[in-house]
Amino acid sequence: MYTVIGLGSAGHKVIMSFLEYPQYNGYTVDCEMPEESRTIFVEIPEFSHPEEYEKGTPDLSKRFNNLGDTCLFVVCGASMVSGATLRVLEAIHKKSKVSVLYMKPDVSILSEMRKLQENLVYNVLQEYSRSGLLEDFYVVEDTLIDEMIGGAPILGYFEHINRAMVSTIHMFNVFNNQKKIIGTFSDPDPSASIATFGVLNTETGEEKPYFNLDNIREKTYYYAIPEKDLKTDKKLLSQIREQIKSKPQGEDVRLSYGVFPTQYDEKYAYFISRSSNIQK
């Protein structure tokens, strides 16, 4: 069982998408219990300013009693309640290895106070990741996921965005617990802990990242191939290798790939990009 923890309403909505899969259990940390919830609710006091959340959020260490060995903490730094981020991380860090999924908003439409808060949370969490206090800092941007899925209606907009993003992350978790057929995987550099996800068009090689990561040091490709193709397509492996070789690389960028069997009818491919640089 993999634990996912969402802070605020934005985090809660992402967690609800994770809970569509049986492999996850979820917590919601917020000031008010959501109307629709299948998560364990952890209530915190409501304040009018982000700084008050950091000072006024009580000790939560006894509230997280069902964590797995690893967990994913989901937050959007533009929310008021994101001021409680470090208090929540303090509580769960004692019990589990923690990675962060950061929902990067469109800062151009935020108020000045929310811009400052978002910038603070965004940078502090990256520094925590680089220092080793967090396992990984994954950043995604709604507008890029919107482009990837070809848009979404206003009603249910974030549900569409979250479902697409979570399905991608879920596939990474599945593959990381499954033996690859063939590939060149190696353990990621611990210093390259700032990362994002993306999808790859297996026919054209076009990449659609969920965040435009600067100074990429590592990129790992996951090919999800129908079993019938793995058994019959004699040119598949050479095509995959040529596709990887065609990607920009050099001494500063390390590329690797893995091939995994699936029950799908079509080929799919995903990737994780990693950097050791703070993203501005």
Contacts in CASP RR format, 6 or more apart in sequence:
PFRMAT RR
TARGET T0000
AUTHOR 0000-0000-0000
METHOD contacts of the structure
MODEL  1
MYTVIGLGSAGHKVIMSFLEYPQYNGYTVDCEMPEESRTIFVEIPEFSHP
EEYEKGTPDLSKRFNNLGDTCLFVVCGASMVSGATLRVLEAIHKKSKVSV
LYMKPDVSILSEMRKLQENLVYNVLQEYSRSGLLEDFYVVEDTLIDEMIG
GAPILGYFEHINRAMVSTIHMFNVFNNQKKIIGTFSDPDPSASIATFGVL
NTETGEEKPYFNLDNIREKTYYYAIPEKDLKTDKKLLSQIREQIKSKPQG
EDVRLSYGVFPTQYDEKYAYFISRSSNIQK
1 23 0 8 1.000
1 24 0 8 1.000
1 25 0 8 1.000
1 68 0 8 1.000
2 23 0 8 1.000
2 24 0 8 1.000
2 25 0 8 1.000
2 68 0 8 1.000
2 70 0 8 1.000
2 71 0 8 1.000
2 72 0 8 1.000
2 173 0 8 1.000
3 24 0 8 1.000
3 25 0 8 1.000
3 26 0 8 1.000
3 27 0 8 1.000
3 66 0 8 1.000
3 67 0 8 1.000
3 68 0 8 1.000
3 70 0 8 1.000
3 71 0 8 1.000
3 72 0 8 1.000
3 96 0 8 1.000
4 14 0 8 1.000
4 15 0 8 1.000
4 18 0 8 1.000
4 19 0 8 1.000
4 24 0 8 1.000
4 25 0 8 1.000
4 26 0 8 1.000
4 27 0 8 1.000
4 71 0 8 1.000
4 72 0 8 1.000
4 74 0 8 1.000
5 15 0 8 1.000
5 26 0 8 1.000
5 27 0 8 1.000
5 28 0 8 1.000
5 29 0 8 1.000
5 64 0 8 1.000
5 71 0 8 1.000
5 72 0 8 1.000
5 73 0 8 1.000
5 74 0 8 1.000
5 88 0 8 1.000
5 92 0 8 1.000
6 12 0 8 1.000
6 14 0 8 1.000
6 15 0 8 1.000
6 26 0 8 1.000
6 27 0 8 1.000
6 28 0 8 1.000
6 29 0 8 1.000
6 39 0 8 1.000
6 73 0 8 1.000
6 74 0 8 1.000
6 75 0 8 1.000
7 29 0 8 1.000
7 30 0 8 1.000
7 73 0 8 1.000
7 74 0 8 1.000
7 75 0 8 1.000
7 79 0 8 1.000
7 81 0 8 1.000
7 82 0 8 1.000
7 84 0 8 1.000
7 85 0 8 1.000
7 88 0 8 1.000
8 28 0 8 1.000
8 29 0 8 1.000
8 30 0 8 1.000
8 75 0 8 1.000
8 76 0 8 1.000
8 79 0 8 1.000
8 81 0 8 1.000
8 82 0 8 1.000
9 30 0 8 1.000
9 34 0 8 1.000
9 79 0 8 1.000
10 74 0 8 1.000
10 75 0 8 1.000
10 76 0 8 1.000
10 79 0 8 1.000
10 103 0 8 1.000
10 158 0 8 1.000
11 28 0 8 1.000
11 74 0 8 1.000
11 75 0 8 1.000
11 76 0 8 1.000
11 103 0 8 1.000
12 28 0 8 1.000
12 30 0 8 1.000
12 34 0 8 1.000
12 37 0 8 1.000
12 39 0 8 1.000
13 158 0 8 1.000
13 159 0 8 1.000
13 162 0 8 1.000
14 74 0 8 1.000
14 101 0 8 1.000
14 103 0 8 1.000
14 162 0 8 1.000
14 165 0 8 1.000
14 166 0 8 1.000
15 26 0 8 1.000
15 27 0 8 1.000
15 28 0 8 1.000
15 39 0 8 1.000
15 74 0 8 1.000
16 36 0 8 1.000
16 37 0 8 1.000
16 38 0 8 1.000
16 39 0 8 1.000
16 162 0 8 1.000
17 159 0 8 1.000
17 162 0 8 1.000
17 163 0 8 1.000
17 165 0 8 1.000
17 166 0 8 1.000
18 24 0 8 1.000
18 26 0 8 1.000
18 166 0 8 1.000
18 170 0 8 1.000
19 25 0 8 1.000
19 26 0 8 1.000
19 38 0 8 1.000
19 39 0 8 1.000
20 163 0 8 1.000
20 166 0 8 1.000
21 170 0 8 1.000
23 170 0 8 1.000
23 173 0 8 1.000
25 40 0 8 1.000
25 66 0 8 1.000
26 38 0 8 1.000
26 39 0 8 1.000
26 40 0 8 1.000
27 39 0 8 1.000
27 40 0 8 1.000
27 41 0 8 1.000
27 42 0 8 1.000
27 64 0 8 1.000
28 34 0 8 1.000
28 37 0 8 1.000
28 39 0 8 1.000
28 40 0 8 1.000
28 41 0 8 1.000
28 42 0 8 1.000
29 42 0 8 1.000
29 44 0 8 1.000
29 60 0 8 1.000
29 81 0 8 1.000
29 84 0 8 1.000
29 88 0 8 1.000
30 41 0 8 1.000
30 42 0 8 1.000
30 43 0 8 1.000
30 44 0 8 1.000
30 81 0 8 1.000
31 43 0 8 1.000
31 44 0 8 1.000
31 45 0 8 1.000
31 46 0 8 1.000
31 81 0 8 1.000
32 43 0 8 1.000
32 46 0 8 1.000
33 41 0 8 1.000
33 43 0 8 1.000
34 41 0 8 1.000
40 66 0 8 1.000
42 60 0 8 1.000
42 63 0 8 1.000
42 64 0 8 1.000
44 53 0 8 1.000
44 57 0 8 1.000
44 58 0 8 1.000
44 60 0 8 1.000
44 81 0 8 1.000
44 84 0 8 1.000
45 56 0 8 1.000
45 57 0 8 1.000
45 58 0 8 1.000
47 53 0 8 1.000
47 56 0 8 1.000
47 80 0 8 1.000
48 80 0 8 1.000
49 80 0 8 1.000
50 80 0 8 1.000
50 81 0 8 1.000
50 82 0 8 1.000
50 83 0 8 1.000
50 117 0 8 1.000
50 120 0 8 1.000
51 83 0 8 1.000
53 80 0 8 1.000
53 81 0 8 1.000
53 82 0 8 1.000
53 83 0 8 1.000
53 84 0 8 1.000
53 87 0 8 1.000
54 83 0 8 1.000
54 84 0 8 1.000
54 85 0 8 1.000
54 86 0 8 1.000
54 87 0 8 1.000
56 87 0 8 1.000
57 83 0 8 1.000
57 84 0 8 1.000
57 87 0 8 1.000
57 88 0 8 1.000
59 91 0 8 1.000
60 87 0 8 1.000
60 88 0 8 1.000
60 90 0 8 1.000
60 91 0 8 1.000
61 90 0 8 1.000
61 91 0 8 1.000
61 94 0 8 1.000
61 95 0 8 1.000
63 91 0 8 1.000
64 91 0 8 1.000
64 92 0 8 1.000
64 95 0 8 1.000
67 92 0 8 1.000
67 95 0 8 1.000
67 96 0 8 1.000
68 96 0 8 1.000
69 96 0 8 1.000
69 97 0 8 1.000
70 96 0 8 1.000
70 97 0 8 1.000
70 98 0 8 1.000
70 99 0 8 1.000
70 135 0 8 1.000
71 92 0 8 1.000
71 96 0 8 1.000
71 97 0 8 1.000
71 98 0 8 1.000
71 99 0 8 1.000
72 98 0 8 1.000
72 99 0 8 1.000
72 100 0 8 1.000
72 101 0 8 1.000
73 88 0 8 1.000
73 89 0 8 1.000
73 92 0 8 1.000
73 98 0 8 1.000
73 99 0 8 1.000
73 100 0 8 1.000
73 101 0 8 1.000
74 100 0 8 1.000
74 101 0 8 1.000
74 103 0 8 1.000
75 82 0 8 1.000
75 85 0 8 1.000
75 100 0 8 1.000
75 101 0 8 1.000
75 102 0 8 1.000
75 103 0 8 1.000
75 121 0 8 1.000
75 125 0 8 1.000
76 82 0 8 1.000
76 102 0 8 1.000
76 103 0 8 1.000
76 104 0 8 1.000
76 105 0 8 1.000
76 118 0 8 1.000
77 85 0 8 1.000
77 102 0 8 1.000
77 103 0 8 1.000
77 105 0 8 1.000
77 117 0 8 1.000
77 118 0 8 1.000
77 121 0 8 1.000
77 122 0 8 1.000
78 105 0 8 1.000
78 107 0 8 1.000
78 110 0 8 1.000
78 114 0 8 1.000
78 115 0 8 1.000
78 117 0 8 1.000
78 118 0 8 1.000
80 117 0 8 1.000
82 117 0 8 1.000
82 118 0 8 1.000
82 121 0 8 1.000
83 117 0 8 1.000
83 121 0 8 1.000
85 121 0 8 1.000
85 124 0 8 1.000
85 125 0 8 1.000
86 124 0 8 1.000
89 98 0 8 1.000
89 128 0 8 1.000
89 134 0 8 1.000
92 98 0 8 1.000
93 133 0 8 1.000
97 135 0 8 1.000
98 134 0 8 1.000
98 135 0 8 1.000
99 134 0 8 1.000
99 135 0 8 1.000
99 136 0 8 1.000
99 137 0 8 1.000
99 138 0 8 1.000
100 125 0 8 1.000
100 129 0 8 1.000
100 134 0 8 1.000
100 136 0 8 1.000
100 137 0 8 1.000
100 138 0 8 1.000
101 138 0 8 1.000
101 140 0 8 1.000
101 169 0 8 1.000
102 121 0 8 1.000
102 122 0 8 1.000
102 125 0 8 1.000
102 137 0 8 1.000
102 138 0 8 1.000
102 139 0 8 1.000
102 140 0 8 1.000
103 140 0 8 1.000
103 142 0 8 1.000
104 122 0 8 1.000
104 139 0 8 1.000
104 140 0 8 1.000
104 141 0 8 1.000
104 142 0 8 1.000
104 211 0 8 1.000
105 118 0 8 1.000
105 142 0 8 1.000
106 142 0 8 1.000
106 143 0 8 1.000
107 115 0 8 1.000
107 118 0 8 1.000
107 119 0 8 1.000
110 118 0 8 1.000
122 139 0 8 1.000
122 279 0 8 1.000
123 278 0 8 1.000
125 134 0 8 1.000
125 137 0 8 1.000
126 137 0 8 1.000
126 194 0 8 1.000
126 278 0 8 1.000
126 279 0 8 1.000
127 278 0 8 1.000
128 134 0 8 1.000
128 137 0 8 1.000
129 135 0 8 1.000
129 136 0 8 1.000
129 137 0 8 1.000
129 193 0 8 1.000
129 194 0 8 1.000
130 191 0 8 1.000
130 193 0 8 1.000
130 194 0 8 1.000
130 276 0 8 1.000
130 278 0 8 1.000
132 190 0 8 1.000
132 193 0 8 1.000
134 193 0 8 1.000
135 193 0 8 1.000
136 193 0 8 1.000
136 194 0 8 1.000
136 195 0 8 1.000
137 193 0 8 1.000
137 194 0 8 1.000
137 195 0 8 1.000
138 169 0 8 1.000
138 195 0 8 1.000
138 196 0 8 1.000
138 197 0 8 1.000
139 194 0 8 1.000
139 195 0 8 1.000
139 196 0 8 1.000
139 211 0 8 1.000
139 213 0 8 1.000
139 279 0 8 1.000
140 165 0 8 1.000
140 196 0 8 1.000
140 197 0 8 1.000
140 210 0 8 1.000
140 211 0 8 1.000
141 210 0 8 1.000
141 211 0 8 1.000
141 212 0 8 1.000
142 158 0 8 1.000
142 161 0 8 1.000
144 208 0 8 1.000
144 209 0 8 1.000
144 210 0 8 1.000
144 211 0 8 1.000
144 212 0 8 1.000
145 161 0 8 1.000
145 164 0 8 1.000
145 165 0 8 1.000
145 210 0 8 1.000
146 152 0 8 1.000
146 161 0 8 1.000
147 208 0 8 1.000
148 164 0 8 1.000
148 198 0 8 1.000
148 199 0 8 1.000
148 208 0 8 1.000
148 210 0 8 1.000
149 160 0 8 1.000
149 161 0 8 1.000
149 164 0 8 1.000
151 160 0 8 1.000
152 160 0 8 1.000
152 161 0 8 1.000
153 160 0 8 1.000
165 197 0 8 1.000
165 210 0 8 1.000
168 197 0 8 1.000
168 198 0 8 1.000
168 199 0 8 1.000
168 210 0 8 1.000
168 270 0 8 1.000
169 197 0 8 1.000
171 222 0 8 1.000
171 224 0 8 1.000
171 268 0 8 1.000
171 270 0 8 1.000
172 197 0 8 1.000
172 222 0 8 1.000
172 270 0 8 1.000
172 272 0 8 1.000
175 222 0 8 1.000
175 224 0 8 1.000
175 260 0 8 1.000
178 260 0 8 1.000
180 258 0 8 1.000
180 259 0 8 1.000
180 260 0 8 1.000
181 225 0 8 1.000
181 230 0 8 1.000
181 258 0 8 1.000
181 259 0 8 1.000
181 260 0 8 1.000
181 261 0 8 1.000
182 237 0 8 1.000
182 258 0 8 1.000
182 259 0 8 1.000
183 256 0 8 1.000
183 257 0 8 1.000
183 258 0 8 1.000
183 259 0 8 1.000
184 256 0 8 1.000
184 257 0 8 1.000
184 258 0 8 1.000
185 220 0 8 1.000
185 256 0 8 1.000
185 257 0 8 1.000
185 258 0 8 1.000
186 254 0 8 1.000
186 256 0 8 1.000
188 218 0 8 1.000
188 220 0 8 1.000
188 274 0 8 1.000
189 217 0 8 1.000
189 218 0 8 1.000
189 254 0 8 1.000
189 274 0 8 1.000
189 276 0 8 1.000
191 276 0 8 1.000
192 217 0 8 1.000
192 218 0 8 1.000
192 274 0 8 1.000
192 275 0 8 1.000
192 276 0 8 1.000
193 274 0 8 1.000
193 276 0 8 1.000
194 213 0 8 1.000
194 274 0 8 1.000
194 275 0 8 1.000
194 276 0 8 1.000
194 277 0 8 1.000
194 278 0 8 1.000
194 279 0 8 1.000
195 213 0 8 1.000
195 272 0 8 1.000
195 273 0 8 1.000
195 274 0 8 1.000
195 275 0 8 1.000
196 209 0 8 1.000
196 210 0 8 1.000
196 211 0 8 1.000
196 213 0 8 1.000
196 272 0 8 1.000
196 273 0 8 1.000
197 209 0 8 1.000
197 210 0 8 1.000
197 270 0 8 1.000
197 271 0 8 1.000
197 272 0 8 1.000
198 207 0 8 1.000
198 208 0 8 1.000
198 209 0 8 1.000
198 210 0 8 1.000
198 270 0 8 1.000
198 271 0 8 1.000
198 272 0 8 1.000
198 273 0 8 1.000
199 207 0 8 1.000
199 208 0 8 1.000
199 268 0 8 1.000
199 269 0 8 1.000
199 270 0 8 1.000
199 271 0 8 1.000
200 206 0 8 1.000
200 207 0 8 1.000
200 208 0 8 1.000
200 221 0 8 1.000
200 269 0 8 1.000
200 270 0 8 1.000
200 271 0 8 1.000
201 207 0 8 1.000
201 208 0 8 1.000
201 269 0 8 1.000
202 223 0 8 1.000
202 243 0 8 1.000
202 267 0 8 1.000
202 268 0 8 1.000
202 269 0 8 1.000
205 243 0 8 1.000
205 246 0 8 1.000
207 271 0 8 1.000
209 271 0 8 1.000
209 273 0 8 1.000
211 279 0 8 1.000
213 273 0 8 1.000
213 274 0 8 1.000
213 275 0 8 1.000
213 279 0 8 1.000
214 275 0 8 1.000
214 277 0 8 1.000
214 279 0 8 1.000
214 280 0 8 1.000
215 275 0 8 1.000
215 276 0 8 1.000
215 277 0 8 1.000
216 253 0 8 1.000
216 273 0 8 1.000
216 274 0 8 1.000
216 275 0 8 1.000
217 252 0 8 1.000
217 253 0 8 1.000
217 254 0 8 1.000
217 274 0 8 1.000
217 275 0 8 1.000
217 276 0 8 1.000
218 253 0 8 1.000
218 254 0 8 1.000
218 255 0 8 1.000
218 256 0 8 1.000
218 273 0 8 1.000
218 274 0 8 1.000
219 247 0 8 1.000
219 253 0 8 1.000
219 254 0 8 1.000
219 255 0 8 1.000
219 256 0 8 1.000
219 271 0 8 1.000
219 272 0 8 1.000
219 273 0 8 1.000
219 274 0 8 1.000
220 255 0 8 1.000
220 256 0 8 1.000
220 257 0 8 1.000
220 258 0 8 1.000
220 271 0 8 1.000
220 272 0 8 1.000
220 274 0 8 1.000
221 244 0 8 1.000
221 255 0 8 1.000
221 256 0 8 1.000
221 257 0 8 1.000
221 258 0 8 1.000
221 269 0 8 1.000
221 270 0 8 1.000
221 271 0 8 1.000
222 257 0 8 1.000
222 258 0 8 1.000
222 260 0 8 1.000
222 269 0 8 1.000
222 270 0 8 1.000
222 271 0 8 1.000
222 272 0 8 1.000
223 240 0 8 1.000
223 257 0 8 1.000
223 258 0 8 1.000
223 259 0 8 1.000
223 260 0 8 1.000
223 267 0 8 1.000
223 268 0 8 1.000
223 269 0 8 1.000
224 260 0 8 1.000
224 262 0 8 1.000
224 264 0 8 1.000
224 267 0 8 1.000
224 268 0 8 1.000
224 269 0 8 1.000
224 270 0 8 1.000
225 236 0 8 1.000
225 259 0 8 1.000
225 260 0 8 1.000
225 261 0 8 1.000
225 262 0 8 1.000
225 267 0 8 1.000
226 261 0 8 1.000
226 262 0 8 1.000
226 263 0 8 1.000
226 264 0 8 1.000
226 265 0 8 1.000
226 266 0 8 1.000
226 267 0 8 1.000
227 261 0 8 1.000
227 262 0 8 1.000
227 263 0 8 1.000
229 236 0 8 1.000
229 267 0 8 1.000
230 236 0 8 1.000
230 259 0 8 1.000
230 261 0 8 1.000
237 259 0 8 1.000
240 257 0 8 1.000
240 259 0 8 1.000
244 255 0 8 1.000
244 257 0 8 1.000
247 255 0 8 1.000
249 255 0 8 1.000
262 268 0 8 1.000
END
